[in-house]
Amino acid sequence: MENNDTASLDTRLTDGSLYQRAPVHLRAQVLARVREQAEEDARRSEPARRARRGWSNPFAAPLPFFGGAFAGATLSALVLGTMLWFQAAPLVSPGSGGSPIAQEIVSSHVRALMSDRPIDVLSSDKHTVKPWFNGRIDYAPPVIDPAGPGFALVGGRLDYIDHRPVAVVVYRYLKHPIDVYVFPERRGDAKTEPVVTQSDDGYALARWNHDGMTFWAVTDASGAVLRQFAHAIETGAPR
């Protein structure tokens, strides 16, 4: 039993399921607070700097950015900015997942996460979700039950991608939502296997073609989780 528990823990430590992504607005809020504190420190230390100028070397330029608490705040901002940059940096080659449509899909996914209503039809039954799209778009998107443990269908919604309304089928892995954008293939597109990349802001992306449809999946879970999910969708798709 102990060996099974150890194996389960090892799996969760490597599959990204324990990863929790900070909210998208956190960086702006933290940097704004650091900026406000730096400005306040600068105002408080200004009288002291003016007094020092009366006896200091007149040819030595004052260095306000390296004095007192202001220096500490500035250094904190630099350290925090570096940490946030490393958190958001992609783990694959630069530019992967950087196509215009990929950027649209990531932006749509983030907007949904920040919305009070990320799902239009809430159901784990594909026979409820699939008919909901009828009459709302001009094609019938497949709604697939993933053939894999841990992945669950939770509903669907409409969005606007690449100058047209598209179906979004919403899944979940633990606490991680996975949005799957489905629309008809362009003429001449052939079936392709899922290719997993990462956006510049750290979201995992997968794209593949199957049975006349193009699928884009996006999530804040790890690339390894998204690769397993894409395989579960491909396995669960009707043959």
Buried (B, 14 or more C-beta within 10 A) or exposed (E): EEEEEEEEEEEEEEBBBEEEBEEBEEBEEBBEEBEEBBEEBBEEBEEEBEEEEEEEEEEEEEEBEEBBBBBEBBEBBEEBBEEBEEEBEBEEEEEBBBEEBBBBBBEBBBEBBEEEEBBBBBBEEBEBBBEBBEEEBEBBBBBBBBEBEBBBBBBBBBBEBEEEBBBBBBBBBBEBBBBBBBBBBEEEEEEEEBEBBBBBBBBBBBBBBBEEBBBBBBBBBBBBBBBBBBBBBBEBBEE
